[in-house]
Amino acid sequence: MAGLRPYQEEVVQRALRGENAIIWLPTGGGKTRAAVHVARRHLEVTPGARVAVLVNRIHLVDQHYENEFKTALQDFRLAPISGDSGQKDFFGCMVKDFDVIICTAQILENALVSTEEEKHVELTDFTLLIIDECHHTHKEGVYNKIMARYVEKKLRREEGLPQILGLTASPGTGGSKTIKHAVEHVLKICANLDSVIVSTKNYIPQLKDVVPSPRKEYKIANKRISDPFGDHLKNMMKMVHEFMDVTMIFSAFGTQEYEAEVVNLEKEGAFGVQVENRLWAQCAVHLRTYNDALLINDAVRMVDALQVVEDFYASRTATEIDGTDFFLSGLFQENRVELRLLASTVCYENPNLDRLERTLLEQFSKPSKCIIFVKTRLIAHCLLGWVCANVQLQNAKIKAAVLTGAGTGANNMSQVHQKDTIEQFRGDALNLLISTSVGEEGLDIPECNMVVRYGLLTNEIAQQQASGRARAQGSIYAVVAREGGRELQREKLNEYLEELTAKAVAEVQRMEREEPQNYQQKITELQKDAVWCRMLNEQSRQERRHRFGAEQVQLSCRKCFTSVAQGSDMRLIENSHHVNVNPDFKNHYRSGGQVRLERDFEEWEPGRTISCQKCGNDWGMEIKFKKGPVLPCLSIKSFSLKTPQGIILPKKWKDVEFPVEDFVLADYILDTFPDLDIY
């Protein structure tokens, strides 16, 4: 097979025979190249072949198209389609006109559920589905939603289903720490993909030569001897606790456990006993901000932590409505000068940063490309600020940028910006990326010779994926962590879980090879169980959705508890946008700045931000529908729902327990202008 290494030839055999298969090769082992070969052979021998290549990250659409599929399949018609492409609105037409579609899985999922002829497709419109990073095919992930349809059709013995080819470097153990449960996890992945899992058996030494593991180094930082800035924040938090007069026992300040507790406290404050306890709810919100600042202080600079708090209070100016607000804002104002003084005292700075600085200076003493993986977008931006302000790092010719997930928030990147940043890192414009998990999977930069995991607690899959970004010969995989910290313990655990994954895969392969009947029976049982669970969950969801009548539910601002709307005021646009059609609702909110989105939408365009007239709480934005009515589109997280059986705090609109009618423009016009005689 031209262009394939022997171990790649070995792992594609079953796929070439038309079987559903998962190819398990390490990062850099050429899974995508093997998939291209399977796709080409499939297109050559299958009448009416249609191939869909599914990825889970937007930037991988163009990467797979440009680097792998475009040249190898130049005799065929290929189309890359991502979220910023207008082609997705005509996905059904594109599938008919092209031999190979490369797209994000969400685009295919949207097309499968769409009722519009131009968009809609069926699974049977394809003859081969290639699923990249297929270990995500579980739970409520979009891959699993697609494959759930496939499995149900398969169990009903429907014909015309496509062949499945999954690609993964890390099936993982599903959080299990025993071989028994790890095997069960791998079996579930195989069942969800209706595939066997294959790996090289005869060419392991060659594979190790082709994909050498980066050298792992632990960069241990000294313990922080003194942290007066963090201590001052903690003292302020104690004062808030005293103001609240609660008897609960809390975890240590500055931990994820404490954050979970104050989130629950805010919910309890919203529930209250007969009436809402605004004091608890608002104190919990402020405590969470202080806790966020402590977490930032533990990861980057004190000034970054202080900025988190200052930005929070700047966003809440002129929104005090009672004594709780005056106490909380006054507490910060009284301590602001002291916090600024402490944050500017260099001798108290985070020792992790000193260790990271030495690590980078050592690496960039020679030409290098490095990726630093961090936990959150905010930490990524803070770390970029530190790099740009560090004279020694700038003298080392470090040119840095952040890579974070796409979205519209303050710390999100547009899809275009993501693509440009990756291209600059591939070239000479950048040599350091500070990335969240968005860069862990699939990012192919052959010149990258160092990966740094900075203050991360993740599973073995994320660790393997991050390690695989170091592609160059002699690469280094560095872990920067504090002496005795949980990060080091987790790294050691992940090393054990990597070995456990390999043992689990080997056992599943043995079952499939030596006990084929038992293996297939187990796969079918898992598939039937999954279908049954989905049916029960959907039935339960529908029952919850109709638990109350829309007229029985009141929406109240989650910050000030003012009742502002009824559930019957809400309507649904395009199955995703929840708007309030009651003309009196405008009396409850004020409009802010214009919302700017990076792409246009077919039926609507964004308007201005909206917030509570009384307390300034962010409620969402206006949308202009079909160049006509301007409607307030509400974020459910900003509201509590009063029902006949108490108060609920849904995180998403899909969790509300009353039905929401579809928006009908003609009905809206008649209700708004009853004297208008055009219908």
N, C-alpha and C positions, 0 to 999 in steps of 0.2 A: 504494500500500500504506500504509494508515493507520499512523502511528506510526513509520515507518522513514524514515531519511534516504536521499537518492539513492544514496550509496555502499553503504549496507546493502541496498537493493533490488537493486543490481547483483550483490552477492556471493551472494545467496540464490537466484538464478535457477536454477542447476543443481540445487540441493537441492529446489527446488519442483517440478522435473521428475522427481523421484524418483531422481536420480543420487546416488551416494556422493561426498561433497565435504568438503574441509577449508577452512574459512573462515580466512583469514589477515588479521587486522586488528590494529593496535597496541593496547596496553593502553589502555582508556578509549574505544575506538572503537565499542563496542556489539556485540561478538560475541554475548554472551548474549541481548541483545534480538533480534538477527537469528535466533538459534536458537529463541527463543520463538515468533517468527512462523512459522518453518518447522514447528515442533511443532503449532501451532494449525491451520495449513492441512492438515497430515498427518492430524490427528485428525478434521477435518471431512470429508475426502474418502476416507479409507481405511477400508474395512469391518473391524470388529474391531480397530481400532488400539490398540496398546500401546506407550508410549514410556518408555524408560529414559534418565535424565540421569545420567551418571557423572562424579564429581569425584574428585580425588586428595587432597583435604584435608577433614577432618571438618567444620571450621567453614564450609566452602562449601556444605554441604547446606542448612542453614537460611538462609544468605545468598541462595542462588539461589531457594529456595522463597519466602521472605518478600519479597525485593526485585524479583524478576522474574516467576516463573511463577505465583504464587498469584493475583494480580489479573488478569493477562492471560488465564489459563485458568480463570477462575472457573466456567465452564459445565461443566467436566470434573472428574473425581475425581482429586485429587493426594495423594500421600503422601511426605513426607520421611523417610528411614530412614538412621540413622547407627549407629556402633558402640555408643553408649550407649542405643540404643533396643531394647526387647524385641521390636519388630516384626520384626527381622531373623531371629528364630527361626521365623517363619512367613512367610518371604519368598515362597515359592511361592503361598501363599494370598493374600498382599497383591497379587501381580501379577494374579491373577484378578479381584480386587475393585476395582482402581483403573486409571484410564486412563494416569496418568503416575506413575512412580516416580523420585524423586530420591535417589540414594544414593552412597556411596563405591564405587569400583570393586571393592574387596576384598570387599564384601558380595555383589556379583553373582558374583564368582569363587567365593566359598565356596558359593553356592547352585548354581552350575553343577556343582561336584564333589560336592555333598552327595547321600547316598543316602536321606535322610529325605524322605518325601512332602511334609511341610509346608514344607520349605525349598527343595526342588529346583526348578529351572527349566531350560529349554532356551533357546538363543538364538532358536529359532523361536517362542518365546512372545511375542517382541517384534516390532514392525514398524518401529521407529525407535530407534537408539541414538545419543544425543548424547554426545560424549566431550570434556569440558572439558580444557584444557591437554594437547591430544593429542600434543604433541611428545614426551611421555613414552612413547609407544608404540614401544618398542624394547628390545632385550636381554631381561632377565628381569623387567622391570616388569610390574605387574599388568594394565595396559592391554594389553600385548602378549600376555599369557597368554590374555586373553579373545579378542583378535583372531586369535590363532593358531588357535583352534578355528574361528573364522569362515572364515579363509583356507583351512584344510583342507577344510571342508565345501564351500566355493565351488569349489575345484579338483576335488572329486569330483562337482561339478554337482548338489549337493543343492539342493532348492527350499525356499522359505519363509524365507530369511534376511532379517534386517532391513536397512533402509536405514541407512547410516552418515553421521553428520554430525560432523566434528571441528572443534574450535575451538582456535586458537593465536595468540599474539602473537609467537612467536619459535621458528620451526622449528630454528634453529641450524645449525651446520656439522658437528656431530658431532666436534668437536676438529680438524677439517681446516683447513688454512691455504691451500689451493689451490682454485681454482674447480672443477677436475675432481672432487676428492674431496668438496667441498661439494655438488655436484650429485648425486653418488652417495648422499650422506646423505639429501638431500631425497627422492630417488627411493625410498629404503628406507622412509622414513616414509609416503610415498604407498602403497607396496606393502603395508606392514604394516596400513594402514587401508583398503586396497583402494579408494582415493579419489583424485580429482584435487584439486589445490590451487588455490584461487581467491582473488583479491584485486581491489581496485578499480583500474580503468585510466582510467576517464572522470571520476572525481571526486576525484582526489588533492588538489587545492588545498582543496576543501571539507573533506576528511578532516583535513588539517593545521590548518585553522581550528578544527575541532571538538576535535581532540586536540593542542593545542599542547605541544611538548616543554618540560619544565622546563629552566630555565637551569642549566647545569653549572658548578660552581665547585670548584676544587681548593684545599683548606685544608691548606697545607703546614706541618707541624710542624718545629721545629728538631731537629737531631740531638742525641742524648743525649750530653752531654759526659763525664759520669762516672756509672758504675753500680756502686758498691762492693757493693751487695746482690747483684746478678747475678754479679759477679766472685767473691764469697764462695761462692755456690752452685757455681760452676764449679770452684773450688779443692776443694770437697768431692767433686765428681764425679771429679776427677783422683785423689783419694785412694782412691776406690772402684776406679778402674781399676788403680791400683798394687796394691791388695789382690787383685784378680782375677788379675794377672800375665798379661794377654793381649797378644799381639803384633799384633792387628788394628789397622788404621788407621781411625779414625772421622771422621765429618763434624763440623762445628763444633757445640758444645753449644748448645742452645736453638733447634734447627731441626727441621723435619719430617723431614729426611733422617736426622738422628741418631736420632729416635724410631723410624723404620723399622729402623734398624740394631740398636737394643737389643731391639726386639721379636724380631728374628731371633736375637739372642744368647740370649734367654730360651728360644727353641725349641731352639737348639743345646745349651743347658745341660740341657734336658729329655731330649734324645736321648742325649748323652754318647757315650762309647766303651765299650761293654759295660755300663757302669753309669751312672746319671744323675749329672750334675755339678750338685749343688744350689747350690754356690757361685756358678757362673755364672748360673744361673736366678734366684736371689734378688737378686744384685747388679743384674741387668738390670731387675728389677721396681722396685727403688729408684732406679736411674738414670733410668728412665722418669718416675718421679714428680718428680725434680729437673728433668728436662727440661720436663715440664708446667709446673712452677713458673716456669721461665725464659720459656716462651711467654706465661704469664699476666703476668709482670713486663713483658714487651714490649708487652702490650696494655692493661693497667689498672694498678692500684696495687701497690706492693711488699707492702703488708699482705695483699692478696688472694693474691699468690704465696706468701707465708709461710703463709697459712691452708691452702693446698693441701697443703703438706708436713706441717703440724701435724695436719690431719685424717687424713692417711695414717698417720702414726705413732700417733695416738690409736686408730685402728681395729686396730692390731697389738699392743696391749699384752698382755703375758702370753702371747705366742705364740712366744717364742724357744725354739728346740730344739737349736741348735748354735752353734759359734763364729762362723759367718757372720752369724747373726741378732744376736748380741751385738755384733759389730763394727759392723754397719750402724745398729742402734738407738743404740749408744754414740756413733757419729760425729755423729748428729743432736743428741743430748742435749748433747754437748760444745760444739756450735756454736749452740745455740738462743738463748742470751742475746745473742750478737753479731748474729745474724740479726734478732732483734727490735729491737735498737738501730738497726741500719742501716735497717730497714723504716720506722722512725718518723722518719727524718731527711728533712724536707720538701724540702730543696734538691736531693736526688737523685731527686725524683719524675719520673714519666714525662711527657715534654714533649707527647706526643700528647693527654694529658688536658687540658693547658692550652689546646691548640688547639681541642679539642672544646668546652671550657667557653666560650671566646670566641665560637665559632660558635653555640652555643645561646643565649647571652646576647643576641647580636645579633638572632637570629631571634625570640626571645620578648620583645623590646622592644615587639612588637605581638602581637595575638591570633594564635596559631599552633597547628597540630597537626603533630607531627613523628614520624617513625619512624627509629630508628637500627638498621641491620642489622649484626649481628656474626656471628662464625664459629660459636661454640659456646654451649651453654646456660650453661656455667660463666662464660664471659665476660659473658653477658647479666646474670646475677645479680650478678657483681662490679661491673659498670657501674651497675646499679641502686643498689647500696650506695653507690657514689661519688656518684651524683646526690643521693640522700637525705641524705648527709652534707655536701654542698657548700652552704655558707650562701648564697652568691651565687645559685646556681641555685634554691634554695628561696625566696629573696626575689623571684626573677623569676616566682614562682607556677607553677613547673613541677611537674606532678603525673604521676609516672611509674609504669610497671609493665612487667613482662617478658611476652613472648609466645613460648613455646617449644612443642616438639612434645609430643603426648600420650603418656602412659606412666606407669610406676609408680616410676621412679627418683627419687632425691633432688631432682634439678633438672628433673624432668618436670612437666607440668601435666596435670590431669585435663581431660577433654573439657568438663565443665561450667565449670571455671575458665577455659579458653580462650574459651568463648562469652561468659562474663560480662565478661572483660577486653576483648574486641572491642567489646561493647556499651557499656562504659564509655568507651572511646576514641571511639566514634561520638557519644556524648553529651558531657556537660560534666565528668564525673568525672575523666577523664584527658586530658592533652594531649601526652604523650610515651610512645611504645612503644619498648621495646628488644627487638628481635626477632631470632630465628634465621631460617633460610630458610623456616620454616613460614609466615611472613607475606609472602613474596615474590610468591606467585602467588594471584591472585583476590581478595585483600583489597580491598574497595571502600569507601573512606572519602573521599567527595567533598571534604571540608573539609581534607584533608591537604595542606599546602603546603610541606613540606620532607621530603626523604629524605636520610639520611646513611649512607654506607657507611664503616664504621669498621674499618680494618685487614683488609680482605677481599681474598682472591685467589680469584676465581670465574670462570666462563665467561661468554660473551656473553649467554646466555639468562638467567642469574641477574641480570646487570647490567641488561638490558632490563626484566625483571620488576620489579626493585626500583625502577627509575626510574619505572615506570608506577604506583607507589603514590602518587606526588605528583600529585594530580588537580586541585587548585585552580588558578585562573588565577594566573600569576606565580609558580609554584612553583619551588623550588630543589632541585637534585640535587647534593649536596655529597660530596666524597671527602676524608676526613681521613686523611692518610698522612704518613709521614716523608719528608723530602727525600732523593731518590735511592732510595727504597724500591721493592721489587718490586711493591707495590700499584699505584703510579703506572704502571709499565711494563705491568702487566696491564690496567689501564683503557684505555690507549692501544691495546693489542692488541685488546681487545674492541670498540672503536670500529671498527677495521678489519674485524673478523669480522662485525659487524652489516651493514656494506656488502656483505661477501662473501655473507652469507645472502640479501640482497635479489637479488643477481646470480644466485645459484644457483636461487632460486625462479623468477625470470624465465626462466632457461634451461629449467627443467623445464616451465613453462607453454608456452614456445615449442615444445618437443618434442611436447607433448600436442596443441597446436593445429596445427602444420605437418607433423608426422610421426606421426600417430596410430597407425599400424600398428607402427612402430618403438617408440614409447612403450609401447604395450600389451604388446608382446613383451618389452620390458625389465622391466616390472612383473611379468609372469607368471614370467619367469626368476627374479627376486628372490624371489617368493613360493615357487616350487618349491625353490629353494636353502634358504630358511629352514625349510621343512617337513622337508627332508632332514636338515639340521643338527640340528633338534630331535629327530628320530627317532634319529640317531646318538648324540646326547647322552643321551637317555633310555636307550638300550641300554647305553651305557657306565656310566651311573649305576646301573642295575640290576645290572650285572656287579660294580661296586665294592661295592654293597650286600651281595652274597653272596660276597665274596672270602674271608671267613673264617667259620667256624662261630661262633655266639655263645659256645659253651663254650671257644673258643680265645682269647678276648679278655679281658684283665684291665683293670679301671679302677683307676688310681692317683691319689691326690690330687696335683694339679699343683704344689702348694707344698712338700709334705714327701715326696712320692714313695711314700707308704705305699699298698700294694695293699689295696683295700677291697671290691672286688666283681668279679663276672664278667659278661660280656655276657649270659649266659643268665639272669641275675637281673633283667634289665630287661623291662618291658612298656610298651605304648603305649596311652594313653587318648585318645579323641577325635582320633586322628591327630595329636596335638600335644604331649601331656604324657608324658614318659618317667619312669616310676616304678620303684623297686627293690622287688621283692616278697619278697626273702629276709629272713626275720625276724631273722637274725643281723646284718643290716646296721645295725641300730639301735645296735650296740655301737661303731660307728665314727664316730658323729656326736653332736653335742649340739644341742638345740633352743634357739632364742632367742625374740625377741619375735613377737607376732602380726602377720601380714601383713594389711594393710588395702587392699582394692581398691575402686575407685569403683562397680563394678557387680556384680550377682549373675550366677552361671552356673547353667546348667540341671542339670548332672550332678555338679558338685563345688563345694567352697568352700575358700578358702585357710586354711592352718593357720599354723604358726610357721616362722620361718627355721631353716635347718639349716647347720651348719658342721663342719669336720673336728675330731674329738675331740682329735687330736694337735697340730695347728698353728693351728686357728681359721680356716682358709680357708673362705670362703663357698661353699656347695655348692648352694644353691637354697632350697626351702621344702617343707613338708608340704602335702598336699592331702587333704581328706576327701571320699571318693567316695561319692555317693548316700547321704549321711547315715550311712555305715557305716565301712569301714576307713580309717585314717589312713596315707597312704603318702608316703614321701620322693620328691619330684619333683626330679630332678637337672639342673643346668645343665652341659652338656657342656664348656663353657669352663673349668670348674674341675678337669678331669681330663685325664690323659694315658692313652692306650690302648696296652697292650702286646699286640702281635700276633706270630704266628710269624715275621714278616718285619721286626720292628722296632717302634719306638714312633711313633705318629701323634698329632697334636694337632688334632683337628677343631674348627672354630669353631662349627658347628651340628650338631644331631643328624642332619640329612639327609646330612651328610658322612661318617658312620661307615661302616665297611666290614664290617658284619655285620648280619644281619636281626634285627629286634626284633618279637617276637610281640605281638599285640593282648592287652590285659588282659581277662580273662573273670572276672567276679565269682564265679561258681559254682566255677570251678577254684581261685581264690584261697582261698575258704572251705574247700574240701576239703583243700587243701595245708596250710593253717594249722591247721585243726581236723579231723584225720583220723578222730577218733572220733565226730564229729558226724553223726548218722544222719538227715539231712533230705532228701538228694538221692537 
